[in-house]
């Protein structure tokens, strides 16, 4: 893509106005949401993908995505 999608542009516009803790919280919330979505998609692909290579890639990548999700959730919890 040559430009951000609608959601990406919305976040960028919002974040340009934020500073300090507001920016940090918004960014971390976005990362938690994105990682949760990614884990779900990769779980589905690891279980149900028709292409064996895609299925193997998803299964191989899931532990890393889950670890990233755990870490960003810990960061979020530490911000409260």
PAZAPA-4460 file (N, C-alpha, C; in steps of 0.05 Angstrom, whole numbers, plus 32768, in hexadecimal, padded with zeros to 4 digits):
% residues 80
    n_x    n_y    n_z   ca_x   ca_y   ca_z    c_x    c_y    c_z   seq   type   mol
   8011   7FE8   8000   8000   8000   8000   8011   8019   8000     1      X     A
   8008   802E   7FF4   8016   8047   7FF3   800D   805A   8008     2      X     A
   7FF7   8053   8017   7FED   8064   802C   7FE1   8053   8042     3      X     A
   7FDE   805F   8059   7FD2   8050   8070   7FB4   804B   806A     4      X     A
   7FAB   8035   8075   7F8E   8030   8074   7F7F   8043   8086     5      X     A
   7F65   8042   8085   7F55   8054   8095   7F5A   8052   80B3     6      X     A
   7F5C   803A   80BE   7F62   8036   80DA   7F7D   8041   80E2     7      X     A
   7F91   803A   80D1   7FAC   8043   80D7   7FAE   8062   80D6     8      X     A
   7FA1   806E   80C3   7FA1   808B   80C2   7F93   8098   80DA     9      X     A
   7F7D   808B   80E2   7F6F   8095   80FA   7F81   8095   8112    10      X     A
   7F8F   807E   8117   7FA1   807D   812E   7FB8   8091   812C    11      X     A
   7FC3   8094   8114   7FD9   80A7   8110   7FCF   80C3   8117    12      X     A
   7FB8   80CB   810D   7FAD   80E5   8112   7FA9   80EA   812F    13      X     A
   7F9D   80D6   813D   7F98   80D8   815A   7FB2   80DB   8169    14      X     A
   7FC5   80CB   8162   7FDF   80CA   8171   7FF0   80E2   816D    15      X     A
   7FED   80F0   8156   7FFC   8109   8152   7FF5   811E   8167    16      X     A
   7FDD   811C   8172   7FD4   8130   8186   7FDB   8127   81A2    17      X     A
   7FE4   810F   81A6   7FE9   8104   81C1   8006   8109   81C9    18      X     A
   800A   8109   81E3   8025   810B   81EE   8026   80FA   8207    19      X     A
   803E   80F3   820E   8044   80E6   8228   8033   80CD   822C    20      X     A
   8027   80CB   8244   8019   80B3   824D   8001   80AD   823B    21      X     A
   7FF4   80C1   8230   7FDD   80BD   821E   7FE6   80AE   8205    22      X     A
   7FFD   80B7   81FA   8008   80AB   81E2   8010   808E   81E8    23      X     A
   801E   808A   81FE   8028   8070   8206   8010   805C   8209    24      X     A
   7FFC   8065   8217   7FE5   8054   821C   7FD7   804C   8202    25      X     A
   7FD3   8060   81F1   7FC6   805A   81D7   7FD6   8047   81C7    26      X     A
   7FF0   804B   81C5   8001   8039   81B6   8001   801D   81C1    27      X     A
   8003   801A   81DB   8003   7FFF   81E7   7FE8   7FF1   81E3    28      X     A
   7FD3   8000   81E6   7FB8   7FF5   81E1   7FB6   7FEA   81C4    29      X     A
   7FC0   7FFA   81B1   7FC0   7FF1   8195   7FD1   7FD8   8192    30      X     A
   7FE8   7FD6   819F   7FF9   7FBE   819C   7FEB   7FA6   81A8    31      X     A
   7FDE   7FA9   81BF   7FCF   7F92   81CB   7FBA   7F89   81B7    32      X     A
   7FAA   7F9B   81AD   7F94   7F94   819B   7F9F   7F86   8182    33      X     A
   7FB4   7F92   8176   7FC0   7F86   815E   7FCB   7F6A   8163    34      X     A
   7FD9   7F67   8179   7FE4   7F4C   817F   7FCE   7F38   8184    35      X     A
   7FB9   7F40   8192   7FA3   7F2D   8196   7F96   7F25   817C    36      X     A
   7F93   7F37   816A   7F88   7F31   814F   7F9B   7F1E   8140    37      X     A
   7FB4   7F25   8141   7FC8   7F14   8132   7FC9   7EF8   813D    38      X     A
   7FC9   7EF5   8157   7FC9   7EDA   8163   7FB1   7ECA   815A    39      X     A
   7F9A   7ED7   815A   7F81   7EC9   8152   7F83   7EC1   8134    40      X     A
   7F8C   7ED2   8123   7F8F   7ECC   8107   7FA3   7EB5   8102    41      X     A
   7FB9   7EB6   8110   7FCE   7EA2   810D   7FC4   7E87   8118    42      X     A
   7FB5   7E87   812E   7FAA   7E6F   8138   7F97   7E62   8124    43      X     A
   7F86   7E73   8118   7F74   7E68   8104   7F83   7E5D   80EC    44      X     A
   7F98   7E6A   80E3   7FA8   7E61   80CC   7FB6   7E47   80D3    45      X     A
   7FC1   7E46   80EC   7FD0   7E2E   80F4   7FBD   7E16   80F6    46      X     A
   7FA4   7E1A   80FC   7F91   7E04   80FE   7F83   7DFE   80E4    47      X     A
   7F7D   7E12   80D4   7F6A   7E0E   80BE   7F75   7E16   80A2    48      X     A
   7F8D   7E20   80A0   7F96   7E28   8085   7F97   7E10   8072    49      X     A
   7F8F   7E15   8059   7F90   7DFF   8045   7FAD   7DFB   803B    50      X     A
   7FBC   7E10   803A   7FD8   7E0E   8030   7FEA   7E04   8047    51      X     A
   7FF8   7DEE   8042   8009   7DE3   8057   801F   7DF6   8060    52      X     A
   802A   7E05   804D   8040   7E18   8054   8035   7E2E   8065    53      X     A
   801E   7E38   805F   8011   7E4D   806F   800B   7E43   808B    54      X     A
   8000   7E2B   808C   7FFA   7E1E   80A6   8013   7E1B   80B7    55      X     A
   8029   7E11   80AB   8042   7E0D   80B9   804D   7E28   80C3    56      X     A
   804D   7E3C   80B1   8057   7E57   80B9   8048   7E62   80D0    57      X     A
   802D   7E60   80CF   801D   7E6B   80E5   8023   7E5C   80FF    58      X     A
   8025   7E42   80FE   802B   7E33   8116   8046   7E3A   8121    59      X     A
   8059   7E3E   8110   8075   7E44   8118   8076   7E60   8124    60      X     A
   8066   7E72   811A   8067   7E8E   8123   8057   7E94   813C    61      X     A
   8043   7E83   8141   8031   7E88   8158   803F   7E8B   8173    62      X     A
   8053   7E7B   817A   8060   7E7F   8194   806C   7E9B   8197    63      X     A
   8078   7EA6   8182   8084   7EC0   8183   806E   7ED5   8186    64      X     A
   8058   7ED3   8178   8042   7EE6   817A   8036   7EE5   8196    65      X     A
   8033   7ECD   81A1   8028   7ECB   81BC   803B   7ED7   81D1    66      X     A
   8055   7ED4   81CD   8068   7EE0   81DF   8067   7EFF   81DD    67      X     A
   8065   7F09   81C5   8062   7F26   81C2   8049   7F30   81CF    68      X     A
   8033   7F22   81CD   801A   7F2A   81D9   801D   7F2A   81F8    69      X     A
   8029   7F15   8203   802E   7F14   821F   803E   7F2C   8229    70      X     A
   8053   7F33   821A   8064   7F49   8222   8056   7F64   8220    71      X     A
   8047   7F69   820B   8039   7F82   8209   8023   7F85   821D    72      X     A
   8016   7F6E   8225   8002   7F6F   823A   8010   7F75   8255    73      X     A
   8028   7F6B   8259   8036   7F71   8272   803E   7F8F   8273    74      X     A
   8045   7F9A   825C   804B   7FB7   825B   8032   7FC7   8262    75      X     A
   801B   7FBE   8256   8002   7FCC   825B   7FFB   7FCB   8278    76      X     A
   7FFE   7FB3   8284   7FF7   7FB0   82A1   8009   7FC2   82B2    77      X     A
   8022   7FC5   82AA   8035   7FD5   82B9   802F   7FF3   82B7    78      X     A
   801F   7FFB   82A4   8019   8017   82A0   8002   8021   82B1    79      X     A
   7FF3   800F   82BE   7FDB   8016   82CD   7FE3   8023   82E7    80      X     A
***
